[in-house]
Amino acid sequence: MPVHTLERSQTITASLTEAWAFFSSPRNLERITPRALDFKILSELPERMYPGMMIRYRVRPLLGIPMTWVTEITHVDEGRMFVDEQRVGPYRMWRHEHHFRDLGDGRIELVDRITYQLPWGWLSEPAHVLVVRGQLDTIFNYRNEAVEKLFPTRNNSRA
């Protein structure tokens, strides 16, 4: 079964401290996830994430059927990147890297790199082409729009 990669990049107007505080808090995931997924955090969450932290969610990724998704925060490099990996959920393998780069001009580049594998044997590729890739694109398009509303780009032109 093939391993797929989805990479997205977005530049926001924020300090590194602001961007890190928002994106490193699992509490904010619901704010940037499409409502159609009915995403709910089920775990008690500490103030700060740490390597080894387990987070349990409920999500409805397909046909409104609820499922539990458990991720582990496997790496944290404060202010630079963190990684969450699925332990229980809809994928055979899911690794989501969140990278933050200070552009030095009041903007931050956010890079999401998701490496994933589907669990359905020979059905994985048709399902990927027909459903999964489009659904992931929809989720991350929504996320980009939600993030843009939360961190609007400053207009640098002068009137």
Backbone as CSV, one residue per row, in Angstrom:
resi,resn,N_x,N_y,N_z,CA_x,CA_y,CA_z,C_x,C_y,C_z
1,MET,0.835,-1.180,0.000,0.000,0.000,0.000,0.879,1.242,0.000
2,PRO,0.565,2.174,-0.893,1.397,3.379,-0.991,1.274,4.281,0.235
3,VAL,2.324,5.019,0.459,2.343,6.052,1.477,2.170,7.375,0.740
4,HIS,1.250,8.199,1.210,0.940,9.478,0.570,1.450,10.624,1.430
5,THR,1.705,11.751,0.780,2.118,12.958,1.490,1.280,14.126,1.008
6,LEU,0.807,14.899,1.947,0.105,16.145,1.669,0.901,17.237,2.357
7,GLU,1.260,18.263,1.611,2.001,19.369,2.212,1.288,20.663,1.888
8,ARG,1.119,21.482,2.893,0.491,22.788,2.746,1.346,23.824,3.446
9,SER,1.378,25.022,2.868,2.131,26.128,3.433,1.217,27.342,3.470
10,GLN,1.346,28.138,4.525,0.543,29.338,4.664,1.357,30.368,5.430
11,THR,1.272,31.614,4.997,1.949,32.693,5.698,0.900,33.510,6.433
12,ILE,1.159,33.759,7.712,0.232,34.544,8.516,0.962,35.729,9.135
13,THR,0.185,36.734,9.489,0.731,37.884,10.195,0.565,37.620,11.692
14,ALA,1.660,37.342,12.333,1.665,37.047,13.771,3.112,36.945,14.219
15,SER,3.299,37.059,15.519,4.626,36.776,16.064,4.755,35.259,16.189
16,LEU,5.962,34.798,16.295,6.188,33.370,16.494,5.522,32.907,17.787
17,THR,5.581,33.734,18.815,4.960,33.395,20.098,3.454,33.215,19.944
18,GLU,2.801,34.140,19.220,1.349,34.048,19.001,0.987,32.803,18.190
19,ALA,1.721,32.578,17.115,1.434,31.434,16.243,1.630,30.129,17.007
20,TRP,2.727,30.028,17.719,3.006,28.799,18.474,1.922,28.563,19.535
21,ALA,1.560,29.606,20.256,0.551,29.464,21.308,-0.765,28.947,20.733
22,PHE,-1.160,29.440,19.587,-2.429,29.014,19.001,-2.346,27.587,18.459
23,PHE,-1.376,27.315,17.611,-1.348,26.034,16.899,-0.863,24.870,17.755
24,SER,-0.125,25.146,18.791,0.351,24.049,19.635,-0.674,23.667,20.704
25,SER,-1.797,24.348,20.731,-2.855,24.006,21.686,-3.920,23.168,20.991
26,PRO,-4.061,21.897,21.367,-5.108,21.069,20.762,-6.509,21.644,20.961
27,ARG,-6.673,22.498,21.962,-7.978,23.118,22.201,-8.454,23.932,20.991
28,ASN,-7.535,24.385,20.170,-7.895,25.220,19.024,-8.227,24.428,17.765
29,LEU,-8.036,23.117,17.783,-8.314,22.314,16.589,-9.762,22.428,16.128
30,GLU,-10.690,22.455,17.061,-12.098,22.549,16.680,-12.378,23.835,15.908
31,ARG,-11.640,24.902,16.197,-11.861,26.195,15.544,-11.427,26.192,14.084
32,ILE,-10.546,25.270,13.710,-10.029,25.266,12.337,-10.347,23.968,11.597
33,THR,-11.357,23.240,12.089,-11.782,21.986,11.469,-13.216,22.155,10.976
34,PRO,-13.513,21.709,9.756,-14.879,21.858,9.228,-15.923,21.235,10.157
35,ARG,-17.016,21.934,10.336,-18.079,21.459,11.230,-18.662,20.133,10.777
36,ALA,-18.629,19.875,9.487,-19.197,18.631,8.951,-18.520,17.398,9.547
37,LEU,-17.288,17.534,10.022,-16.586,16.397,10.626,-17.016,16.156,12.071
38,ASP,-17.768,17.090,12.651,-18.251,16.970,14.032,-17.103,16.573,14.969
39,PHE,-16.002,17.271,14.848,-14.769,17.009,15.585,-14.914,17.457,17.032
40,LYS,-14.691,16.555,17.959,-14.781,16.873,19.389,-13.592,16.270,20.125
41,ILE,-12.974,17.071,20.976,-11.891,16.582,21.821,-12.509,15.915,23.036
42,LEU,-12.092,14.695,23.317,-12.647,13.925,24.434,-11.700,13.868,25.633
43,SER,-10.439,14.220,25.419,-9.432,14.142,26.478,-9.422,15.400,27.336
44,GLU,-8.987,15.233,28.587,-8.635,16.387,29.415,-7.270,16.850,28.917
45,LEU,-7.114,18.147,28.736,-5.872,18.645,28.165,-5.121,19.527,29.155
46,PRO,-3.817,19.332,29.240,-3.008,20.222,30.082,-2.828,21.574,29.391
47,GLU,-2.258,22.520,30.076,-2.023,23.850,29.505,-1.030,23.810,28.347
48,ARG,-0.011,22.966,28.459,1.026,22.894,27.424,1.160,21.465,26.936
49,MET,1.386,21.325,25.650,1.592,19.976,25.122,3.020,19.535,25.415
50,TYR,3.224,18.231,25.356,4.536,17.658,25.645,4.656,16.332,24.890
51,PRO,5.889,15.909,24.597,6.066,14.617,23.940,5.480,13.499,24.801
52,GLY,4.744,12.617,24.159,4.096,11.521,24.860,2.651,11.810,25.220
53,MET,2.224,13.051,25.058,0.841,13.404,25.365,-0.098,12.704,24.380
54,MET,-1.139,12.071,24.914,-2.134,11.385,24.105,-3.406,12.235,24.095
55,ILE,-4.005,12.363,22.914,-5.225,13.159,22.771,-6.270,12.286,22.073
56,ARG,-7.442,12.228,22.670,-8.520,11.411,22.106,-9.615,12.338,21.575
57,TYR,-10.044,12.062,20.338,-11.063,12.850,19.665,-12.190,11.936,19.201
58,ARG,-13.322,12.558,18.907,-14.361,11.888,18.135,-14.485,12.666,16.838
59,VAL,-14.577,11.937,15.743,-14.694,12.566,14.440,-15.628,11.716,13.587
60,ARG,-16.265,12.348,12.620,-17.167,11.645,11.700,-16.644,11.868,10.279
61,PRO,-15.616,11.128,9.879,-14.972,11.399,8.599,-15.711,10.861,7.369
62,LEU,-16.564,9.871,7.562,-17.192,9.237,6.411,-18.638,8.865,6.734
63,LEU,-19.560,9.385,5.937,-20.980,9.057,6.049,-21.563,9.353,7.431
64,GLY,-20.954,10.279,8.175,-21.466,10.655,9.483,-21.271,9.615,10.571
65,ILE,-20.485,8.585,10.266,-20.251,7.514,11.235,-19.183,7.973,12.232
66,PRO,-19.508,7.976,13.536,-18.518,8.446,14.518,-17.407,7.422,14.722
67,MET,-16.226,7.947,14.908,-15.100,7.071,15.263,-14.177,7.808,16.212
68,THR,-13.449,7.024,16.969,-12.459,7.569,17.886,-11.131,7.694,17.158
69,TRP,-10.469,8.815,17.395,-9.157,9.044,16.827,-8.259,9.413,18.002
70,VAL,-7.169,8.694,18.168,-6.216,8.975,19.241,-4.886,9.332,18.594
71,THR,-4.354,10.487,18.965,-3.033,10.879,18.482,-2.096,11.056,19.670
72,GLU,-0.826,10.871,19.380,0.230,11.098,20.368,1.115,12.218,19.857
73,ILE,1.420,13.158,20.727,2.411,14.182,20.395,3.771,13.500,20.570
74,THR,4.464,13.290,19.456,5.713,12.521,19.530,6.964,13.397,19.581
75,HIS,6.888,14.609,19.062,8.040,15.513,19.056,7.551,16.933,19.314
76,VAL,8.305,17.662,20.110,8.045,19.084,20.327,9.392,19.794,20.340
77,ASP,9.556,20.734,19.428,10.711,21.626,19.415,10.111,23.031,19.553
78,GLU,10.034,23.494,20.793,9.312,24.717,21.156,9.566,25.854,20.167
79,GLY,8.476,26.370,19.588,8.559,27.498,18.669,8.970,27.134,17.260
80,ARG,9.318,25.882,17.018,9.788,25.501,15.678,8.929,24.441,15.027
81,MET,8.577,23.385,15.782,7.776,22.321,15.190,7.265,21.371,16.246
82,PHE,6.178,20.683,15.896,5.721,19.552,16.697,5.112,18.531,15.753
83,VAL,5.010,17.307,16.243,4.505,16.198,15.439,3.442,15.455,16.224
84,ASP,2.330,15.166,15.538,1.360,14.247,16.128,1.243,13.031,15.220
85,GLU,1.099,11.866,15.847,0.974,10.609,15.112,-0.247,9.857,15.612
86,GLN,-1.002,9.317,14.668,-2.192,8.539,15.025,-1.791,7.251,15.719
87,ARG,-2.498,6.952,16.795,-2.344,5.662,17.472,-3.573,4.795,17.247
88,VAL,-4.757,5.422,17.182,-6.010,4.733,16.869,-6.780,5.661,15.952
89,GLY,-7.312,5.132,14.859,-8.097,6.000,13.991,-8.303,5.440,12.606
90,PRO,-8.703,6.300,11.692,-9.124,5.858,10.369,-7.989,5.485,9.414
91,TYR,-6.767,5.806,9.747,-5.643,5.548,8.837,-4.808,4.378,9.332
92,ARG,-4.149,3.750,8.406,-3.183,2.724,8.812,-1.989,3.416,9.467
93,MET,-1.616,4.577,8.895,-0.522,5.385,9.437,-0.841,6.843,9.154
94,TRP,-0.589,7.713,10.141,-0.801,9.160,10.016,0.262,9.862,10.837
95,ARG,1.027,10.717,10.201,2.053,11.525,10.875,1.883,12.946,10.366
96,HIS,1.619,13.867,11.283,1.379,15.260,10.916,2.451,16.129,11.559
97,GLU,3.301,16.693,10.722,4.346,17.612,11.170,3.836,19.037,11.008
98,HIS,4.019,19.851,12.053,3.617,21.256,12.057,4.903,22.072,12.200
99,HIS,5.277,22.807,11.166,6.513,23.596,11.191,6.181,25.089,11.203
100,PHE,7.005,25.866,11.927,6.825,27.306,12.069,8.151,27.972,11.718
101,ARG,8.095,28.945,10.802,9.320,29.660,10.437,9.052,31.153,10.512
102,ASP,9.817,31.835,11.351,9.702,33.280,11.505,10.361,33.936,10.294
103,LEU,9.582,34.692,9.528,10.117,35.347,8.326,10.807,36.661,8.655
104,GLY,10.744,37.080,9.925,11.500,38.251,10.364,10.843,39.579,10.046
105,ASP,9.645,39.568,9.507,8.980,40.818,9.143,7.566,40.884,9.710
106,GLY,7.359,40.191,10.836,6.035,40.162,11.437,5.143,39.072,10.861
107,ARG,5.745,38.211,10.052,4.987,37.106,9.464,5.635,35.773,9.824
108,ILE,4.801,34.750,9.838,5.239,33.388,10.133,4.794,32.498,8.986
109,GLU,5.676,31.638,8.533,5.286,30.619,7.569,4.937,29.353,8.338
110,LEU,3.746,28.835,8.078,3.287,27.576,8.665,3.366,26.512,7.583
111,VAL,3.970,25.395,7.907,4.020,24.282,6.957,3.465,23.046,7.658
112,ASP,2.467,22.452,7.031,1.906,21.180,7.486,2.361,20.110,6.507
113,ARG,2.938,19.057,7.025,3.343,17.913,6.183,2.702,16.671,6.795
114,ILE,1.777,16.086,6.049,1.065,14.909,6.527,1.497,13.727,5.690
115,THR,1.952,12.690,6.353,2.323,11.438,5.702,1.324,10.407,6.195
116,TYR,0.658,9.732,5.263,-0.406,8.824,5.674,-0.510,7.620,4.749
117,GLN,-1.118,6.595,5.289,-1.354,5.354,4.550,-2.750,4.867,4.914
118,LEU,-3.481,4.418,3.925,-4.848,3.942,4.142,-4.851,2.464,4.515
119,PRO,-5.910,2.010,5.196,-5.908,0.664,5.769,-6.590,-0.427,4.946
120,TRP,-7.002,-0.140,3.721,-7.916,-1.065,3.057,-7.295,-1.941,1.978
121,GLY,-6.032,-2.260,2.083,-5.412,-3.153,1.104,-5.544,-2.622,-0.308
122,TRP,-5.951,-3.487,-1.238,-6.027,-3.088,-2.650,-7.101,-2.031,-2.901
123,LEU,-8.040,-1.843,-1.976,-9.057,-0.801,-2.123,-8.536,0.594,-1.766
124,SER,-7.343,0.644,-1.167,-6.809,1.917,-0.695,-6.635,2.938,-1.804
125,GLU,-6.077,2.539,-2.924,-5.824,3.515,-3.987,-7.110,4.046,-4.615
126,PRO,-8.065,3.190,-4.967,-9.320,3.755,-5.470,-10.000,4.668,-4.440
127,ALA,-9.983,4.278,-3.163,-10.582,5.108,-2.109,-9.827,6.431,-1.978
128,HIS,-8.507,6.388,-2.117,-7.704,7.602,-2.035,-8.076,8.558,-3.160
129,VAL,-8.134,8.036,-4.371,-8.431,8.871,-5.538,-9.866,9.399,-5.482
130,LEU,-10.819,8.551,-5.121,-12.228,8.917,-5.183,-12.734,9.706,-3.977
131,VAL,-12.133,9.490,-2.803,-12.694,10.087,-1.589,-11.656,10.790,-0.719
132,VAL,-10.650,10.067,-0.289,-9.782,10.536,0.797,-8.985,11.786,0.418
133,ARG,-8.345,11.795,-0.734,-7.533,12.966,-1.096,-8.390,14.227,-1.190
134,GLY,-9.569,14.087,-1.787,-10.477,15.228,-1.877,-10.934,15.699,-0.507
135,GLN,-11.203,14.763,0.387,-11.636,15.129,1.727,-10.508,15.851,2.474
136,LEU,-9.281,15.360,2.347,-8.151,16.037,2.998,-7.935,17.431,2.409
137,ASP,-8.074,17.564,1.095,-7.959,18.891,0.479,-9.032,19.831,1.027
138,THR,-10.260,19.339,1.155,-11.352,20.150,1.693,-11.057,20.577,3.124
139,ILE,-10.570,19.653,3.940,-10.252,19.957,5.340,-9.164,21.014,5.430
140,PHE,-8.101,20.857,4.644,-6.997,21.814,4.744,-7.307,23.128,4.036
141,ASN,-8.169,23.127,3.024,-8.634,24.398,2.441,-9.440,25.173,3.481
142,TYR,-10.313,24.474,4.186,-11.101,25.100,5.247,-10.169,25.651,6.324
143,ARG,-9.198,24.845,6.692,-8.256,25.267,7.727,-7.538,26.552,7.310
144,ASN,-7.062,26.607,6.071,-6.373,27.819,5.592,-7.282,29.043,5.679
145,GLU,-8.544,28.884,5.288,-9.488,29.997,5.354,-9.745,30.412,6.800
146,ALA,-9.924,29.447,7.691,-10.167,29.753,9.102,-8.960,30.454,9.716
147,VAL,-7.770,29.989,9.385,-6.544,30.603,9.910,-6.398,32.019,9.381
148,GLU,-6.734,32.241,8.118,-6.655,33.589,7.542,-7.587,34.549,8.280
149,LYS,-8.759,34.060,8.701,-9.684,34.908,9.463,-9.145,35.203,10.862
150,LEU,-8.461,34.231,11.448,-7.912,34.415,12.792,-6.652,35.279,12.790
151,PHE,-5.867,35.176,11.719,-4.610,35.911,11.579,-4.608,36.616,10.226
152,PRO,-5.433,37.660,10.056,-5.536,38.296,8.739,-4.214,38.921,8.305
153,THR,-3.965,38.815,7.018,-2.755,39.402,6.445,-2.916,40.916,6.442
154,ARG,-1.898,41.593,6.909,-1.918,43.053,6.915,-1.750,43.560,5.500
155,ASN,-2.483,44.598,5.193,-2.320,45.248,3.897,-1.211,46.273,4.056
156,ASN,-0.112,46.062,3.330,1.047,46.946,3.469,1.005,48.151,2.539
157,SER,-0.040,48.265,1.722,-0.101,49.417,0.816,-0.534,50.653,1.592
158,ARG,-0.140,51.815,1.095,-0.483,53.073,1.767,-1.541,53.797,0.955
159,ALA,-2.480,54.432,1.657,-3.546,55.153,0.974,-3.132,56.566,0.678
